[in-house]
Amino acid sequence: MEVFCSLSWTHSISPRLHIPHPFSVGETNRFRVICSAAQSQKANQMTVSVTGATGFIGTRLVQRLHADNHNVCVLTRSKSKAETIFPVKNFPGIVIAEEAGWKDCIEGSNAVVNLAGMPISTRWSPEIKKEIKESRIRVTSKVVDLINSSPQGVRPTVLVSATAVGYYGTSETQVFNENSPSGNDYLAEVCREWEGTALKVDKDVRLALIRIGVVLGKDGGALDIFTFAAKMIPLFMMFAGGPLGSGQQWFSWIHLDDIVNLIYEALSNPSYKGVINGTAPNPVRLSEMCNQLGNVLGRPSWLPVPDFALKAVLGEGASVVLEGQKVVPAKAKELGFPFKYPYVKDALKSILS
């Protein structure tokens, strides 16, 4: 039940109507507290526009925002797909807008979350590599232009824009934090241009760039891993799961709940600005990840997947899995962000139990 309360209760409701006070003094004070809480909740209510809302992270974020009674505008290129994921009977009040309607949504929002981009978990051809980059640059550029052109007073004050730990390149020995330099491979190039586009937003808009690692979460009751590592699951279920390549490469991961909570916090907390690594505080070697996954699934983890087999499936993209990087969330820890799943064993158990 929604209660709107603009005035405290008095004996005289209007100049034309006088009734006895129905509450005792204690009850009146309690009513005022309830009204104050309702007003506070209204004041804290956000209107958030989200690109990439039908993706793995975006879907969960929209669910969380809606559950907390925030207004959500889903910015999509496929209204029919969005309506399937967010049916009106389950998500009353959510606005679904195709590109022609993005301007009105953004101008009416307090904040924008930009998660759009073609998935990279496929074999890379020159055409696919071009689309991986352009899909991110195109949407980010459109969002930034719409924010910058919004009139003062109705423009969003916050942009939370996704990027990726691919920014750092790969290494088996280095530890990367938010101050580390960019790498020199293809994904590092994509991330630099992606972030550079977001950085064009006007300076009066608070910008949080979330460099996201490998996201572990549940999708339809199964483990869904936001990158190439999803290829491991069928192998484990056939009793053949094991490390990909040497197993010594680093695996910088984060639980789906934690990345959604991190984005959610960045929407309302003014301390969340600049680059923030969206990874758990305890990255692991891929061999440990496979051992923990095998233990949770009740499957052995003894047969490694050779490099050539992974390259046959993923081509150049296999380098992301075969080389990896150790990324730590120094900024999130400095801000006191409470990770729900700091250890991969607990994250996998929560997903697959």
N, C-alpha and C positions, 0 to 999 in steps of 0.2 A: 504494500500500500504506500503510495506517495503522499506525503503531507507537505503542503506549502504553507509556510507561516511567516508573515511579514510583520505582524504586530503581536505584542504580548496580550494575553487574555485580560479583559477588564470587565467590570460590572456592566458598564454601558457599552453595548455592542455598536450602537449607532444613535444619533440624536433622536431617532423616532422610536427606539426600542430599548426598553429597560427590563432586565430579567435578574432574578437573584443569582448570585455567584454559585455555580454548581460544584465548585471544588473547595476543599479546605486549603489553607495557606500552603501546607506541605505539598498537596497535590498540584497546586498552581505552580509552585517552584519546579516541581518535576516536569510539568508540561512545558515550562519555559526552557528547561534543559533539553527536552526532546526537540522542541522547535529550533533551538540553537544548533543542535547536532544536524538537523535536517538542512538548515541553511548552510552549515559548514560543508556538508556533503555536496550540496549544489555548487558551492564556490570551488570545490576541488575537482568538480567534474570537468573532464577534458573532451575536446573534439579532436580526433586524430585521423588523418588520412594516411592510408597504408598502400604502398606499391608492393608487388610480390606477395599479396595477401593470401593467394591460393597455394603458395609454396609450403614447404615443410615447416619452416620457422614462422612464416606469416600467418598460416592457419591457426597455430597455437596462440600467437600473439593476439589476433583478433578475438579468439575465444576468451582470452584472459581479460582484454579490455571490455568486452561486452558483459562478461560476468560481473565486472566491477562497476557496471552502470555508466561507463564512458560512451560517448557518441563515436561511432566509427564510420568512416567512408572508405570503402574498398575501391582503390583505383586499379582498373583492370583493362585488358584489351579484349577479354571474352566475358561478357556479362552472363552468358548461359552457363559457363563453367563456374563462375563465382556464385551464381544462384543455386547451383547444385551443391556446392560446398557449404554455403551459408543460406539454407532455406529460410524463408521469412517466418515460418511457424516456429522455428527454433531460434532465430535471430531477429526478432522484431525491432524495427528502428534502424537497423543497419542500412546505410545508403550504398548502393553498388553503382559505380559510374564508369562508363567507357571514356575514352580519351577526350571526347568533346565536352564531357562534364567535369574533367579534372580541375579546371580553373575555378569553378564555383565551389567545389569541395575544398580546395586548398585555401581559398580566400576566407572560408568559413571555419577554418581549423586553428586550434592552438598549436598543433605540432604535426609534423610529417615524419613517417618512418619509411625509408626507401630500402626495400629488400629485393628489388627486381633484378633478374639476370638469368640467362640460360644456364641450366645445370651443366657442370663440367664432367660429369661421370659418364663419358662416352668416348669412343675412339676419335681422336683429333685428326681431322683433315684440314687443309688450308681454309676451306669454307667454314668449317665448324669453329676453328680458331678465330676467324674474323667475326663470326656471329657471337661467340662468347664475349669478346671485347665490346662489340658494338651494342649488344643488348644492354650492357651495363652503362655504357657512356650515354646512349640515347635516352634512356629513361631518367638517369640522374640529371642530365642536361635539361630535360623538359621540366622536371620537378624544380630545379634551381631557378630556371627562368620564370616559372609561374610564381614562385615565392617572391623573387626579386621584383616582379611587376605588380604584386599585390599592393593595394593602397595601405598606407600607414593606418593603423587602428584595426584592420581586419586581417593583416598578414600573420602567418604563423611566427612564433617566437623561437621555435626549436625545430631543428632537422637532425634526426638520427639516421645516419646513412651507413649501410653495410659496406664493408670491404672484406679482405681476407688475409690470413697469415701468409698466403703466397707472396705477399709484399716483400718478405724477408729473403726469398730464395730458399735454397736447401743447404743443410749441413748436418753431419753426424757429430760434430764437436762443439759448435757455437751455441750459445744461449741467447735468444733474442727477446728484447723487451721493446717497449714503445719508442725508445730512443735509438734503436738499432737502425743502421742504414738499409736501404732497399737492395734486393738482389739484382741479378743481371739476366734472369731467364724470362721466358714468355709470361708466366703468371705474375711475376714481379712487375713487368711492364704493364700488364692489364691493371693491376692494383694501383700503380702510380697514376695512370691516366684516369681511373675510376675516382680515386681520391681527389685528384687535381680538379676534376669537374665539380665535385661536391664543395670544394674549397672556394668556388666562385660565388657561393651564396653571400648575401650582404652581411656585413660585420655585425649588424645589430641582431642577427639571428644566431642563437647558440647552436653550434655544430658539434655533434658527437660522431666520430668515425669509429665504428666497431669492427676491428679486424677479427673475423670469425674463424675458428679452427674447425676441426672435424666434429660435426654435431651428432651425438648419439641420442636416439629417441625411439619412441614406439609409434608405429604407424600401422593401423589395422591389426594390432596384436602382435606384430613381429618387429624385430630390430631393423630400424632403417638408419643407415649411416649416410651422412650428407655428401659423401664423396666416394671415391673408387673402392674404399674398403668394404662397401656393400657386397662386392664380389666374393668376400670370404664366407658369407653365411651359407650358401649352398654347399660349399666344400666341407664345412664343419658338419652339416646335416648328413653328409655322405660318409662320415668318419674319416675324412681326409684333410681336415683343416689344419693349417700350420702357418708359419710365418711367410709373409710375402717377401721374396728376395732373401737378403741376409738376416733379416729380423732385427738388426742393430740400428736401423733408422728410427728416428724419433717420431712419435705420434702425439700431436698436440690436439687434444679433444676437449669437448665440453658437453654436458648433458643438456638436452633440449629445454628442460625447465629452467636451467641456469641462464642460458642465453636469452630466453624470453624475459626472465626476471631482470637481467642486466639491461636490456633494451627498455623495459618498462620503467626501471629506475632512472634511466637517462632521460626519459620524457619529462619527469617532474623535478629532478634534483639538479639545481644549477651548477653543482660541483662537477657534474659529468659533462666534460667538454674536451675537444681535441681527440687525439687517438687513444682508444682503449682496446686492449687485446681481449677478445672474447674467447678465452681458453680457460680450462680448469687449472688450478695452481700446481697440479702434479702430472705433467706429461710423462709418458712411458715409452720405453722401447717397443717396437711393434711386436717383438717376440713375447713380451709380457702381456701386451694387449690380447694376443692370440691365445696365450695360456689361460688368461682370465676368462676369455670368451668361451674357450673349450670347457673350462670348469663349470661355468654357469649353465652351459648347454648340456653338460654331461657327456661331452664328446672328447676324444683324444685330440691332442694338438701336436702331432709328430711328423706329418708329411709336409715339408715346405713347398711353397709354390715357386718354381724357378723363375728367374728374371725373364727368360725368353717366352715363357707361357703368358706372363702378364703383359709383356710388350705385344704379343700376338693379339691379345684382347683389346688393349688400350692404346697401342702405338706410342707416340711421343708422350701422351698423358700418363704413361706408367711411371715417369720420373717422379711424379708427385708422391706416389706410394713408395717407390724404391729408394728415394733419397730422404725425404721428410725434413722436419726442422723442429727444434726444441724452443717453444714459445711460452713465455711466462706472463701472467697478467699482473704486472707490477702496478699499473695504475689502479686497477680494480681493488687490489689488496690495500693500496694506499688510501683509497676512498672508503675502505671498510665494507666492501660488498660481501654479503654473507653467502658463500657458495653452499648450496644444498648438497652437492655431490662433488667433493674435492678429490675423491679417489675413484679410479676407473672400476675397481671391483664392485663398489657400492652402486655406481651408476648402472653397470650391466645387470646387477641383481634386480634393481628397481624396474628395469625395462623388461627383463626376460623371466622374472619369477612368476 
